[in-house]
Amino acid sequence: MVTLAVQAGGQSRRMGRDKGLVELGGRPLISHVLERLRPLADDILVTTNAPRDYAFLGVRLASDPLPGAGALPGLATALEAARGERVMLVACDMPFVRPALMSYLLNLAQEADVAIPRRLGEFEPFLAVYRRTCRTAIQASLAAGQSRVISFFPSVRVRSVEAAELESVDPSGRSFFNVNTPDDLRQAEAMWAEETGRPAAAPTTRTGVGTE
């Protein structure tokens, strides 16, 4: 079984509002991620500390025991709540993620605990596949006071996917485009219009509890 875990727990400081609910092409960013990757998953999960705001998605929601504790506790929450052995972890602000790339990572994760892209020498922990077998190593890192997502990597089998390999499954590299700022959102609108052939919509955010 495969779980899709979309992380919507960030503080969105640079955007100034909850990124997952900001609209692109008339739909929340998180809806684009779910639509693209849902066919690859048997189980859908959104990690968020604002569950009332994401109830409209109609999927399982999980919150961090200690909100704001960092990225590694957020991964721990996703793996604990997941029902699948392999977990696709994706940030809610990556609306152009390519299913072909995630499918590639899923295949690699059959022989590794983590299948993760690495670009310009840096890992992409929020577009990766983790096995639930990582939980013990993660808990050990947390107990040691670590908060970085990659802090537990030395204790597990990691399969990194480098630039040339990434280009073979996502030549454009758009999977890694994050919508972090209003300027990013304007660029995303232009990219969305290009991909769909529809006119770019004016950026808005979904009205809901805590989204103003």
Backbone as JSON Lines, residues from 0, in Angstrom:
{"i":0,"aa":"M","n":[0.84,-1.2,0.0],"ca":[0.0,0.0,0.0],"c":[0.88,1.25,0.0]}
{"i":1,"aa":"V","n":[0.43,2.28,-0.7],"ca":[1.16,3.54,-0.82],"c":[0.3,4.67,-0.24]}
{"i":2,"aa":"T","n":[0.9,5.5,0.58],"ca":[0.23,6.68,1.13],"c":[0.77,7.94,0.47]}
{"i":3,"aa":"L","n":[-0.13,8.84,0.11],"ca":[0.25,10.18,-0.29],"c":[0.04,11.09,0.91]}
{"i":4,"aa":"A","n":[1.11,11.68,1.42],"ca":[1.03,12.6,2.55],"c":[1.43,13.99,2.08]}
{"i":5,"aa":"V","n":[0.48,14.89,2.04],"ca":[0.74,16.27,1.62],"c":[0.89,17.13,2.87]}
{"i":6,"aa":"Q","n":[2.01,17.82,2.97],"ca":[2.27,18.62,4.15],"c":[1.78,20.05,3.96]}
{"i":7,"aa":"A","n":[0.86,20.44,4.84],"ca":[0.3,21.8,4.8],"c":[0.49,22.44,6.17]}
{"i":8,"aa":"G","n":[1.61,22.15,6.8],"ca":[1.82,22.62,8.16],"c":[2.78,23.77,8.3]}
{"i":9,"aa":"G","n":[3.25,24.32,7.18],"ca":[4.2,25.43,7.26],"c":[3.56,26.72,7.74]}
{"i":10,"aa":"Q","n":[4.43,27.68,8.11],"ca":[3.91,28.94,8.65],"c":[3.67,29.99,7.57]}
{"i":11,"aa":"S","n":[4.13,29.75,6.35],"ca":[3.82,30.63,5.2],"c":[4.16,32.09,5.46]}
{"i":12,"aa":"R","n":[5.28,32.34,6.11],"ca":[5.63,33.73,6.45],"c":[5.83,34.59,5.2]}
{"i":13,"aa":"R","n":[6.51,34.03,4.19],"ca":[6.81,34.84,3.0],"c":[5.57,35.1,2.15]}
{"i":14,"aa":"M","n":[4.59,34.19,2.2],"ca":[3.36,34.4,1.46],"c":[2.41,35.32,2.22]}
{"i":15,"aa":"G","n":[2.46,35.24,3.55],"ca":[1.59,36.08,4.37],"c":[0.22,35.48,4.61]}
{"i":16,"aa":"R","n":[-0.01,34.27,4.12],"ca":[-1.27,33.55,4.31],"c":[-1.01,32.07,4.05]}
{"i":17,"aa":"D","n":[-1.94,31.25,4.4],"ca":[-1.75,29.8,4.29],"c":[-1.56,29.41,2.83]}
{"i":18,"aa":"K","n":[-0.36,28.95,2.48],"ca":[-0.05,28.66,1.08],"c":[-0.95,27.6,0.48]}
{"i":19,"aa":"G","n":[-1.27,26.57,1.26],"ca":[-2.07,25.48,0.72],"c":[-3.43,25.92,0.22]}
{"i":20,"aa":"L","n":[-3.94,27.04,0.76],"ca":[-5.27,27.52,0.41],"c":[-5.25,28.64,-0.62]}
{"i":21,"aa":"V","n":[-4.06,29.13,-0.95],"ca":[-3.96,30.14,-2.01],"c":[-4.36,29.49,-3.33]}
{"i":22,"aa":"E","n":[-5.13,30.19,-4.14],"ca":[-5.66,29.58,-5.35],"c":[-4.77,29.82,-6.57]}
{"i":23,"aa":"L","n":[-4.67,28.78,-7.37],"ca":[-3.99,28.81,-8.66],"c":[-4.97,28.26,-9.69]}
{"i":24,"aa":"G","n":[-5.28,29.07,-10.68],"ca":[-6.26,28.62,-11.67],"c":[-7.63,28.35,-11.06]}
{"i":25,"aa":"G","n":[-7.95,29.08,-10.02],"ca":[-9.28,28.95,-9.41],"c":[-9.42,27.83,-8.4]}
{"i":26,"aa":"R","n":[-8.31,27.14,-8.07],"ca":[-8.37,26.06,-7.08],"c":[-7.19,26.17,-6.12]}
{"i":27,"aa":"P","n":[-7.36,25.74,-4.87],"ca":[-6.26,25.82,-3.91],"c":[-5.04,25.04,-4.39]}
{"i":28,"aa":"L","n":[-3.87,25.53,-4.06],"ca":[-2.63,24.86,-4.44],"c":[-2.65,23.39,-4.03]}
{"i":29,"aa":"I","n":[-3.12,23.11,-2.84],"ca":[-3.11,21.73,-2.36],"c":[-3.98,20.83,-3.22]}
{"i":30,"aa":"S","n":[-5.03,21.37,-3.81],"ca":[-5.9,20.57,-4.67],"c":[-5.17,20.12,-5.94]}
{"i":31,"aa":"H","n":[-4.29,20.97,-6.44],"ca":[-3.49,20.6,-7.62],"c":[-2.58,19.42,-7.3]}
{"i":32,"aa":"V","n":[-1.94,19.46,-6.12],"ca":[-1.05,18.37,-5.71],"c":[-1.83,17.07,-5.57]}
{"i":33,"aa":"L","n":[-2.96,17.14,-4.9],"ca":[-3.78,15.94,-4.7],"c":[-4.27,15.37,-6.02]}
{"i":34,"aa":"E","n":[-4.71,16.23,-6.92],"ca":[-5.23,15.75,-8.21],"c":[-4.14,15.03,-9.01]}
{"i":35,"aa":"R","n":[-2.93,15.55,-8.99],"ca":[-1.86,14.97,-9.78],"c":[-1.39,13.62,-9.24]}
{"i":36,"aa":"L","n":[-1.35,13.49,-7.92],"ca":[-0.73,12.31,-7.33],"c":[-1.7,11.28,-6.76]}
{"i":37,"aa":"R","n":[-2.96,11.65,-6.64],"ca":[-3.94,10.72,-6.08],"c":[-3.96,9.37,-6.79]}
{"i":38,"aa":"P","n":[-3.85,9.32,-8.13],"ca":[-3.89,8.01,-8.8],"c":[-2.77,7.06,-8.4]}
{"i":39,"aa":"L","n":[-1.69,7.56,-7.81],"ca":[-0.57,6.72,-7.42],"c":[-0.73,6.15,-6.01]}
{"i":40,"aa":"A","n":[-1.74,6.59,-5.28],"ca":[-1.85,6.26,-3.86],"c":[-3.08,5.42,-3.55]}
{"i":41,"aa":"D","n":[-2.95,4.6,-2.51],"ca":[-4.07,3.85,-1.97],"c":[-4.68,4.56,-0.76]}
{"i":42,"aa":"D","n":[-3.93,5.51,-0.22],"ca":[-4.29,6.17,1.03],"c":[-3.87,7.63,0.9]}
{"i":43,"aa":"I","n":[-4.75,8.56,1.29],"ca":[-4.49,9.99,1.17],"c":[-4.49,10.62,2.56]}
{"i":44,"aa":"L","n":[-3.51,11.48,2.8],"ca":[-3.36,12.1,4.11],"c":[-2.84,13.52,3.93]}
{"i":45,"aa":"V","n":[-3.38,14.45,4.7],"ca":[-2.86,15.81,4.74],"c":[-2.44,16.11,6.17]}
{"i":46,"aa":"T","n":[-1.19,16.54,6.35],"ca":[-0.75,16.94,7.68],"c":[-0.91,18.45,7.81]}
{"i":47,"aa":"T","n":[-1.66,18.87,8.8],"ca":[-1.96,20.29,8.99],"c":[-2.3,20.55,10.44]}
{"i":48,"aa":"N","n":[-1.94,21.72,10.91],"ca":[-2.32,22.14,12.26],"c":[-3.53,23.06,12.22]}
{"i":49,"aa":"A","n":[-4.18,23.11,11.06],"ca":[-5.43,23.87,10.9],"c":[-6.46,22.95,10.24]}
{"i":50,"aa":"P","n":[-6.83,21.84,10.89],"ca":[-7.69,20.84,10.24],"c":[-9.05,21.37,9.79]}
{"i":51,"aa":"R","n":[-9.59,22.34,10.49],"ca":[-10.9,22.88,10.08],"c":[-10.82,23.52,8.7]}
{"i":52,"aa":"D","n":[-9.67,24.15,8.41],"ca":[-9.51,24.83,7.12],"c":[-9.39,23.86,5.95]}
{"i":53,"aa":"Y","n":[-8.95,22.63,6.24],"ca":[-8.73,21.65,5.17],"c":[-9.78,20.55,5.14]}
{"i":54,"aa":"A","n":[-10.81,20.68,5.95],"ca":[-11.86,19.66,5.98],"c":[-12.57,19.54,4.64]}
{"i":55,"aa":"F","n":[-12.59,20.62,3.86],"ca":[-13.3,20.6,2.57],"c":[-12.71,19.59,1.59]}
{"i":56,"aa":"L","n":[-11.46,19.15,1.83],"ca":[-10.82,18.19,0.93],"c":[-11.42,16.8,1.04]}
{"i":57,"aa":"G","n":[-12.01,16.49,2.17],"ca":[-12.63,15.17,2.34],"c":[-11.62,14.04,2.46]}
{"i":58,"aa":"V","n":[-10.41,14.33,2.97],"ca":[-9.38,13.3,3.16],"c":[-8.99,13.26,4.63]}
{"i":59,"aa":"R","n":[-8.21,12.24,5.0],"ca":[-7.75,12.16,6.39],"c":[-6.79,13.31,6.7]}
{"i":60,"aa":"L","n":[-6.89,13.83,7.9],"ca":[-6.05,14.93,8.34],"c":[-5.31,14.51,9.61]}
{"i":61,"aa":"A","n":[-4.06,14.93,9.73],"ca":[-3.28,14.63,10.93],"c":[-2.53,15.89,11.36]}
{"i":62,"aa":"S","n":[-2.49,16.13,12.67],"ca":[-1.82,17.32,13.2],"c":[-0.62,16.91,14.03]}
{"i":63,"aa":"D","n":[0.38,17.8,14.09],"ca":[1.57,17.55,14.88],"c":[1.24,17.62,16.37]}
{"i":64,"aa":"P","n":[1.79,16.73,17.18],"ca":[1.57,16.8,18.63],"c":[2.07,18.12,19.22]}
{"i":65,"aa":"L","n":[3.19,18.64,18.65],"ca":[3.75,19.91,19.09],"c":[3.86,20.84,17.89]}
{"i":66,"aa":"P","n":[2.81,21.58,17.54],"ca":[2.84,22.45,16.36],"c":[4.02,23.41,16.39]}
{"i":67,"aa":"G","n":[4.65,23.57,15.22],"ca":[5.77,24.49,15.1],"c":[7.1,23.94,15.57]}
{"i":68,"aa":"A","n":[7.16,22.63,15.85],"ca":[8.39,22.03,16.38],"c":[9.46,21.84,15.31]}
{"i":69,"aa":"G","n":[9.08,21.89,14.03],"ca":[10.08,21.75,12.97],"c":[9.7,20.73,11.92]}
{"i":70,"aa":"A","n":[10.58,20.6,10.93],"ca":[10.29,19.75,9.78],"c":[10.36,18.26,10.11]}
{"i":71,"aa":"L","n":[11.33,17.86,10.92],"ca":[11.46,16.43,11.22],"c":[10.27,15.91,12.01]}
{"i":72,"aa":"P","n":[9.78,16.61,13.02],"ca":[8.55,16.15,13.68],"c":[7.37,16.06,12.71]}
{"i":73,"aa":"G","n":[7.34,16.95,11.71],"ca":[6.27,16.89,10.72],"c":[6.34,15.61,9.91]}
{"i":74,"aa":"L","n":[7.55,15.2,9.55],"ca":[7.71,13.93,8.84],"c":[7.31,12.77,9.73]}
{"i":75,"aa":"A","n":[7.68,12.83,11.0],"ca":[7.3,11.78,11.94],"c":[5.78,11.66,12.03]}
{"i":76,"aa":"T","n":[5.09,12.79,12.05],"ca":[3.62,12.77,12.08],"c":[3.06,12.07,10.86]}
{"i":77,"aa":"A","n":[3.6,12.38,9.68],"ca":[3.11,11.78,8.44],"c":[3.32,10.27,8.44]}
{"i":78,"aa":"L","n":[4.49,9.82,8.86],"ca":[4.78,8.38,8.83],"c":[3.97,7.62,9.88]}
{"i":79,"aa":"E","n":[3.72,8.25,11.02],"ca":[2.9,7.59,12.04],"c":[1.45,7.45,11.57]}
{"i":80,"aa":"A","n":[0.95,8.45,10.87],"ca":[-0.45,8.43,10.44],"c":[-0.67,7.63,9.16]}
{"i":81,"aa":"A","n":[0.39,7.41,8.38],"ca":[0.26,6.72,7.09],"c":[-0.18,5.27,7.28]}
{"i":82,"aa":"R","n":[-0.97,4.8,6.34],"ca":[-1.4,3.4,6.34],"c":[-0.56,2.56,5.37]}
{"i":83,"aa":"G","n":[0.09,3.22,4.43],"ca":[0.93,2.52,3.47],"c":[2.36,2.37,3.98]}
{"i":84,"aa":"E","n":[3.06,1.37,3.47],"ca":[4.45,1.17,3.85],"c":[5.36,2.19,3.17]}
{"i":85,"aa":"R","n":[5.04,2.57,1.93],"ca":[5.77,3.62,1.24],"c":[4.94,4.89,1.27]}
{"i":86,"aa":"V","n":[5.59,6.0,1.63],"ca":[4.87,7.26,1.83],"c":[5.44,8.33,0.91]}
{"i":87,"aa":"M","n":[4.63,8.82,0.0],"ca":[5.0,9.95,-0.85],"c":[4.79,11.22,-0.04]}
{"i":88,"aa":"L","n":[5.85,11.92,0.28],"ca":[5.74,13.17,1.03],"c":[5.93,14.33,0.07]}
{"i":89,"aa":"V","n":[4.95,15.22,0.02],"ca":[4.99,16.35,-0.91],"c":[4.48,17.59,-0.19]}
{"i":90,"aa":"A","n":[5.14,18.71,-0.4],"ca":[4.68,19.97,0.16],"c":[3.45,20.45,-0.61]}
{"i":91,"aa":"C","n":[2.58,21.16,0.09],"ca":[1.33,21.62,-0.52],"c":[1.52,22.72,-1.55]}
{"i":92,"aa":"D","n":[2.74,23.3,-1.6],"ca":[2.98,24.44,-2.5],"c":[3.75,24.05,-3.75]}
{"i":93,"aa":"M","n":[3.64,22.77,-4.17],"ca":[4.34,22.29,-5.36],"c":[3.31,21.82,-6.39]}
{"i":94,"aa":"P","n":[2.58,22.75,-7.01],"ca":[1.42,22.39,-7.84],"c":[1.76,21.74,-9.17]}
{"i":95,"aa":"F","n":[3.05,21.77,-9.57],"ca":[3.43,21.2,-10.87],"c":[4.17,19.88,-10.74]}
{"i":96,"aa":"V","n":[4.05,19.23,-9.58],"ca":[4.74,17.97,-9.37],"c":[4.3,16.95,-10.43]}
{"i":97,"aa":"R","n":[5.27,16.26,-11.01],"ca":[5.01,15.32,-12.09],"c":[4.76,13.91,-11.54]}
{"i":98,"aa":"P","n":[3.64,13.31,-11.85],"ca":[3.39,11.93,-11.41],"c":[4.49,10.96,-11.86]}
{"i":99,"aa":"A","n":[5.08,11.2,-13.03],"ca":[6.13,10.3,-13.52],"c":[7.33,10.31,-12.58]}
{"i":100,"aa":"L","n":[7.66,11.46,-12.04],"ca":[8.78,11.55,-11.11],"c":[8.46,10.8,-9.82]}
{"i":101,"aa":"M","n":[7.26,11.01,-9.29],"ca":[6.91,10.35,-8.05],"c":[6.8,8.84,-8.23]}
{"i":102,"aa":"S","n":[6.31,8.41,-9.38],"ca":[6.24,6.98,-9.67],"c":[7.65,6.39,-9.71]}
{"i":103,"aa":"Y","n":[8.58,7.13,-10.27],"ca":[9.98,6.69,-10.33],"c":[10.54,6.52,-8.92]}
{"i":104,"aa":"L","n":[10.26,7.49,-8.05],"ca":[10.74,7.42,-6.67],"c":[10.1,6.26,-5.93]}
{"i":105,"aa":"L","n":[8.84,6.02,-6.18],"ca":[8.16,4.89,-5.54],"c":[8.83,3.57,-5.9]}
{"i":106,"aa":"N","n":[9.2,3.42,-7.13],"ca":[9.89,2.19,-7.55],"c":[11.23,2.04,-6.85]}
{"i":107,"aa":"L","n":[11.96,3.14,-6.74],"ca":[13.25,3.08,-6.07],"c":[13.11,2.74,-4.59]}
{"i":108,"aa":"A","n":[12.01,3.19,-3.99],"ca":[11.79,2.97,-2.56],"c":[11.44,1.53,-2.22]}
{"i":109,"aa":"Q","n":[11.31,0.68,-3.23],"ca":[11.11,-0.73,-2.95],"c":[12.4,-1.36,-2.43]}
{"i":110,"aa":"E","n":[13.55,-0.74,-2.73],"ca":[14.85,-1.28,-2.32],"c":[15.6,-0.33,-1.38]}
{"i":111,"aa":"A","n":[14.95,0.74,-0.94],"ca":[15.59,1.71,-0.06],"c":[14.58,2.24,0.95]}
{"i":112,"aa":"D","n":[15.08,2.84,2.03],"ca":[14.19,3.44,3.02],"c":[13.76,4.83,2.61]}
{"i":113,"aa":"V","n":[14.61,5.5,1.86],"ca":[14.32,6.85,1.36],"c":[14.74,6.94,-0.09]}
{"i":114,"aa":"A","n":[13.85,7.42,-0.95],"ca":[14.19,7.73,-2.34],"c":[13.95,9.23,-2.51]}
{"i":115,"aa":"I","n":[15.03,9.95,-2.78],"ca":[14.93,11.41,-2.69],"c":[15.76,12.09,-3.78]}
{"i":116,"aa":"P","n":[15.2,13.11,-4.44],"ca":[15.97,13.88,-5.41],"c":[17.04,14.72,-4.71]}
{"i":117,"aa":"R","n":[18.14,14.95,-5.43],"ca":[19.17,15.87,-4.95],"c":[19.53,16.79,-6.09]}
{"i":118,"aa":"R","n":[19.37,18.07,-5.87],"ca":[19.64,19.07,-6.9],"c":[20.65,20.08,-6.38]}
{"i":119,"aa":"L","n":[21.66,20.37,-7.2],"ca":[22.72,21.3,-6.81],"c":[23.32,20.92,-5.46]}
{"i":120,"aa":"G","n":[23.41,19.62,-5.22],"ca":[24.03,19.13,-4.0],"c":[23.14,19.13,-2.78]}
{"i":121,"aa":"E","n":[21.88,19.54,-2.94],"ca":[20.96,19.62,-1.8],"c":[19.81,18.64,-1.98]}
{"i":122,"aa":"F","n":[19.46,17.94,-0.9],"ca":[18.32,17.04,-0.93],"c":[17.01,17.82,-1.02]}
{"i":123,"aa":"E","n":[15.99,17.19,-1.59],"ca":[14.63,17.76,-1.68],"c":[13.72,16.93,-0.78]}
{"i":124,"aa":"P","n":[13.75,17.16,0.53],"ca":[13.02,16.28,1.47],"c":[11.51,16.37,1.39]}
{"i":125,"aa":"F","n":[10.98,17.43,0.76],"ca":[9.54,17.58,0.68],"c":[8.98,17.19,-0.68]}
{"i":126,"aa":"L","n":[9.78,16.42,-1.43],"ca":[9.3,15.76,-2.62],"c":[10.1,14.46,-2.7]}
{"i":127,"aa":"A","n":[9.69,13.51,-1.87],"ca":[10.47,12.28,-1.71],"c":[9.55,11.16,-1.25]}
{"i":128,"aa":"V","n":[10.09,9.95,-1.26],"ca":[9.35,8.79,-0.76],"c":[10.11,8.2,0.41]}
{"i":129,"aa":"Y","n":[9.38,8.0,1.51],"ca":[9.95,7.43,2.73],"c":[9.19,6.16,3.08]}
{"i":130,"aa":"R","n":[9.93,5.17,3.52],"ca":[9.28,3.97,4.05],"c":[9.02,4.18,5.55]}
{"i":131,"aa":"R","n":[7.99,3.52,6.03],"ca":[7.66,3.66,7.45],"c":[8.74,3.04,8.34]}
{"i":132,"aa":"T","n":[9.64,2.27,7.74],"ca":[10.76,1.72,8.48],"c":[11.68,2.82,9.01]}
{"i":133,"aa":"C","n":[11.53,4.04,8.52],"ca":[12.36,5.15,8.97],"c":[11.97,5.65,10.36]}
{"i":134,"aa":"R","n":[10.84,5.22,10.86],"ca":[10.32,5.8,12.1],"c":[11.28,5.65,13.27]}
{"i":135,"aa":"T","n":[11.91,4.5,13.41],"ca":[12.82,4.29,14.53],"c":[14.0,5.26,14.47]}
{"i":136,"aa":"A","n":[14.59,5.4,13.28],"ca":[15.72,6.31,13.12],"c":[15.3,7.76,13.35]}
{"i":137,"aa":"I","n":[14.11,8.11,12.91],"ca":[13.61,9.47,13.12],"c":[13.43,9.76,14.6]}
{"i":138,"aa":"Q","n":[12.84,8.81,15.32],"ca":[12.64,9.01,16.75],"c":[13.98,9.14,17.48]}
{"i":139,"aa":"A","n":[14.98,8.41,17.03],"ca":[16.31,8.52,17.64],"c":[16.9,9.91,17.39]}
{"i":140,"aa":"S","n":[16.71,10.44,16.19],"ca":[17.2,11.79,15.88],"c":[16.47,12.84,16.71]}
{"i":141,"aa":"L","n":[15.17,12.68,16.84],"ca":[14.4,13.63,17.64],"c":[14.84,13.59,19.11]}
{"i":142,"aa":"A","n":[15.07,12.38,19.6],"ca":[15.52,12.23,20.99],"c":[16.88,12.88,21.21]}
{"i":143,"aa":"A","n":[17.68,12.95,20.13],"ca":[19.0,13.58,20.21],"c":[18.94,15.09,19.98]}
{"i":144,"aa":"G","n":[17.72,15.61,19.83],"ca":[17.55,17.05,19.66],"c":[17.68,17.54,18.24]}
{"i":145,"aa":"Q","n":[17.65,16.63,17.26],"ca":[17.76,17.01,15.86],"c":[16.4,17.47,15.33]}
{"i":146,"aa":"S","n":[16.41,18.41,14.39],"ca":[15.15,18.87,13.78],"c":[15.19,18.86,12.26]}
{"i":147,"aa":"R","n":[16.4,18.77,11.67],"ca":[16.49,18.75,10.21],"c":[15.96,17.41,9.68]}
{"i":148,"aa":"V","n":[15.25,17.46,8.56],"ca":[14.66,16.25,8.0],"c":[15.73,15.21,7.69]}
{"i":149,"aa":"I","n":[16.89,15.64,7.19],"ca":[17.89,14.68,6.75],"c":[18.78,14.18,7.88]}
{"i":150,"aa":"S","n":[18.54,14.58,9.11],"ca":[19.42,14.22,10.21],"c":[19.5,12.72,10.46]}
{"i":151,"aa":"F","n":[18.45,11.99,10.08],"ca":[18.43,10.54,10.33],"c":[18.97,9.74,9.14]}
{"i":152,"aa":"F","n":[19.33,10.39,8.05],"ca":[19.75,9.68,6.84],"c":[20.92,8.72,7.07]}
{"i":153,"aa":"P","n":[21.91,9.05,7.9],"ca":[23.01,8.1,8.08],"c":[22.58,6.76,8.66]}
{"i":154,"aa":"S","n":[21.39,6.68,9.23],"ca":[20.93,5.45,9.88],"c":[20.03,4.6,9.0]}
{"i":155,"aa":"V","n":[19.76,5.05,7.78],"ca":[18.85,4.31,6.89],"c":[19.46,4.2,5.49]}
{"i":156,"aa":"R","n":[18.79,3.42,4.65],"ca":[19.25,3.26,3.27],"c":[18.65,4.38,2.42]}
{"i":157,"aa":"V","n":[19.5,5.25,1.91],"ca":[19.05,6.4,1.12],"c":[19.45,6.21,-0.34]}
{"i":158,"aa":"R","n":[18.48,6.35,-1.22],"ca":[18.74,6.31,-2.67],"c":[18.52,7.71,-3.2]}
{"i":159,"aa":"S","n":[19.61,8.43,-3.46],"ca":[19.48,9.78,-4.0],"c":[19.35,9.72,-5.52]}
{"i":160,"aa":"V","n":[18.6,10.66,-6.06],"ca":[18.4,10.75,-7.5],"c":[19.03,12.06,-7.96]}
{"i":161,"aa":"E","n":[20.09,11.95,-8.74],"ca":[20.87,13.11,-9.13],"c":[20.34,13.77,-10.41]}
{"i":162,"aa":"A","n":[20.98,14.86,-10.8],"ca":[20.47,15.73,-11.85],"c":[20.15,15.02,-13.16]}
{"i":163,"aa":"A","n":[21.09,14.24,-13.69],"ca":[20.87,13.59,-14.98],"c":[19.7,12.62,-14.92]}
{"i":164,"aa":"E","n":[19.6,11.92,-13.81],"ca":[18.51,10.97,-13.63],"c":[17.17,11.7,-13.5]}
{"i":165,"aa":"L","n":[17.18,12.81,-12.78],"ca":[15.96,13.61,-12.63],"c":[15.48,14.13,-13.98]}
{"i":166,"aa":"E","n":[16.43,14.56,-14.8],"ca":[16.07,15.13,-16.1],"c":[15.38,14.11,-16.99]}
{"i":167,"aa":"S","n":[15.7,12.84,-16.79],"ca":[15.09,11.8,-17.63],"c":[13.61,11.61,-17.33]}
{"i":168,"aa":"V","n":[13.17,11.98,-16.12],"ca":[11.75,11.79,-15.75],"c":[11.01,13.12,-15.61]}
{"i":169,"aa":"D","n":[11.75,14.21,-15.45],"ca":[11.12,15.53,-15.38],"c":[12.04,16.54,-16.04]}
{"i":170,"aa":"P","n":[12.07,16.56,-17.39],"ca":[13.01,17.43,-18.1],"c":[12.87,18.9,-17.75]}
{"i":171,"aa":"S","n":[11.65,19.36,-17.49],"ca":[11.43,20.77,-17.21],"c":[11.85,21.16,-15.79]}
{"i":172,"aa":"G","n":[11.86,20.19,-14.88],"ca":[12.18,20.48,-13.49],"c":[11.08,21.2,-12.75]}
{"i":173,"aa":"R","n":[9.9,21.28,-13.35],"ca":[8.82,22.04,-12.72],"c":[8.27,21.38,-11.46]}
{"i":174,"aa":"S","n":[8.54,20.1,-11.31],"ca":[8.08,19.43,-10.08],"c":[8.57,20.16,-8.84]}
{"i":175,"aa":"F","n":[9.73,20.82,-8.95],"ca":[10.37,21.41,-7.78],"c":[10.03,22.88,-7.59]}
{"i":176,"aa":"F","n":[9.11,23.39,-8.4],"ca":[8.74,24.8,-8.28],"c":[7.85,24.99,-7.05]}
{"i":177,"aa":"N","n":[8.32,25.78,-6.1],"ca":[7.56,26.08,-4.89],"c":[6.9,27.45,-5.01]}
{"i":178,"aa":"V","n":[5.68,27.55,-4.54],"ca":[4.99,28.83,-4.49],"c":[5.13,29.37,-3.07]}
{"i":179,"aa":"N","n":[6.2,30.12,-2.84],"ca":[6.5,30.62,-1.5],"c":[6.11,32.08,-1.27]}
{"i":180,"aa":"T","n":[6.04,32.85,-2.36],"ca":[5.82,34.29,-2.25],"c":[4.77,34.73,-3.26]}
{"i":181,"aa":"P","n":[4.23,35.95,-3.1],"ca":[3.31,36.47,-4.11],"c":[3.92,36.5,-5.51]}
{"i":182,"aa":"D","n":[5.21,36.8,-5.61],"ca":[5.87,36.78,-6.92],"c":[5.89,35.37,-7.51]}
{"i":183,"aa":"D","n":[6.15,34.37,-6.67],"ca":[6.11,32.98,-7.12],"c":[4.72,32.63,-7.63]}
{"i":184,"aa":"L","n":[3.7,33.14,-6.96],"ca":[2.34,32.84,-7.36],"c":[2.03,33.43,-8.73]}
{"i":185,"aa":"R","n":[2.5,34.64,-8.97],"ca":[2.29,35.24,-10.3],"c":[2.99,34.41,-11.37]}
{"i":186,"aa":"Q","n":[4.18,33.93,-11.06],"ca":[4.89,33.08,-12.02],"c":[4.15,31.77,-12.22]}
{"i":187,"aa":"A","n":[3.62,31.22,-11.15],"ca":[2.87,29.97,-11.24],"c":[1.62,30.14,-12.09]}
{"i":188,"aa":"E","n":[0.96,31.29,-11.98],"ca":[-0.22,31.55,-12.8],"c":[0.14,31.53,-14.28]}
{"i":189,"aa":"A","n":[1.29,32.12,-14.63],"ca":[1.73,32.13,-16.02],"c":[2.07,30.71,-16.48]}
{"i":190,"aa":"M","n":[2.71,29.93,-15.62],"ca":[3.05,28.56,-15.96],"c":[1.79,27.71,-16.13]}
{"i":191,"aa":"W","n":[0.83,27.9,-15.24],"ca":[-0.43,27.16,-15.31],"c":[-1.16,27.49,-16.6]}
{"i":192,"aa":"A","n":[-1.21,28.77,-16.96],"ca":[-1.87,29.19,-18.19],"c":[-1.18,28.56,-19.4]}
{"i":193,"aa":"E","n":[0.14,28.5,-19.37],"ca":[0.89,27.9,-20.46],"c":[0.58,26.41,-20.59]}
{"i":194,"aa":"E","n":[0.51,25.71,-19.46],"ca":[0.29,24.27,-19.49],"c":[-1.15,23.9,-19.86]}
{"i":195,"aa":"T","n":[-2.1,24.74,-19.47],"ca":[-3.51,24.39,-19.68],"c":[-4.13,25.08,-20.88]}
{"i":196,"aa":"G","n":[-3.48,26.15,-21.36],"ca":[-4.06,26.91,-22.46],"c":[-5.21,27.8,-22.02]}
{"i":197,"aa":"R","n":[-5.32,28.01,-20.71],"ca":[-6.39,28.86,-20.18],"c":[-5.78,30.17,-19.7]}
{"i":198,"aa":"P","n":[-6.59,31.24,-19.67],"ca":[-6.07,32.51,-19.17],"c":[-5.77,32.43,-17.68]}
{"i":199,"aa":"A","n":[-4.71,33.13,-17.26],"ca":[-4.35,33.15,-15.85],"c":[-5.43,33.86,-15.05]}
{"i":200,"aa":"A","n":[-5.78,33.28,-13.9],"ca":[-6.78,33.88,-13.02],"c":[-6.1,34.8,-12.02]}
{"i":201,"aa":"A","n":[-6.86,35.76,-11.5],"ca":[-6.32,36.63,-10.47],"c":[-6.09,35.82,-9.21]}
{"i":202,"aa":"P","n":[-4.91,35.91,-8.57],"ca":[-4.62,35.15,-7.37],"c":[-5.58,35.49,-6.24]}
{"i":203,"aa":"T","n":[-6.15,34.46,-5.61],"ca":[-7.02,34.63,-4.45],"c":[-6.71,33.55,-3.44]}
{"i":204,"aa":"T","n":[-7.39,33.57,-2.32],"ca":[-7.25,32.5,-1.34],"c":[-8.62,32.01,-0.94]}
{"i":205,"aa":"R","n":[-8.72,30.75,-0.62],"ca":[-9.99,30.18,-0.2],"c":[-10.39,30.77,1.13]}
{"i":206,"aa":"T","n":[-11.64,31.17,1.26],"ca":[-12.14,31.7,2.5],"c":[-12.38,30.56,3.47]}
{"i":207,"aa":"G","n":[-11.83,30.7,4.66],"ca":[-12.03,29.64,5.65],"c":[-11.48,30.08,6.98]}
{"i":208,"aa":"V","n":[-11.66,29.28,8.01],"ca":[-11.21,29.61,9.34],"c":[-9.7,29.78,9.33]}
{"i":209,"aa":"G","n":[-9.24,30.9,9.8],"ca":[-7.8,31.12,9.95],"c":[-7.05,31.39,8.66]}
{"i":210,"aa":"T","n":[-7.73,31.69,7.58],"ca":[-7.02,31.91,6.32],"c":[-6.92,33.38,5.95]}
{"i":211,"aa":"E","n":[-7.53,34.24,6.7],"ca":[-7.5,35.65,6.36],"c":[-6.17,36.26,6.82]}
